[in-house]
């Protein structure tokens, strides 16, 4: 989760990224270029939905909470019954 340095990639750099990141980059770049060059959106255009869905995939994947694992030393041998005041 560290920030990349400014000189990370040049025009001749080749690197592999997961498909989820690629889809988010392509769809959101297309959406930005469309507004930059004033290209009108046709009715029922799926591009804004695809761009939003791609970003949501990244948000949910990067904000997952790790599963808690309790060490075996903290476990107990029996279960306490509050009604009989006994450990089984």
C-alpha positions, 0 to 999 in steps of 0.5 A: 500500500505504498505510493509509487515514486514519480519516476515509476513508469516511462513510455517504454516501461512494461509491467503486468497489472491484474485485469480489474485494474486494467478495466478500471483504467480503460473505462475511466480513461474513456469516460474522461476522454469523452468529456475532454473531446466533448463526445456526446453519450448515446442513449443507454450508454453502458460506459458510465456504468462500466466505469463505476462498476470497475472502480467499485471492484477495486474499492471492495477488493482493497478494503477487505477486512482480514479474518481473525485467527485466534491462537490455540493457546487462548482456547479453553478445554471445556464449555461453561454452562451458566444454568448448572454452574459446571464446565463440560 
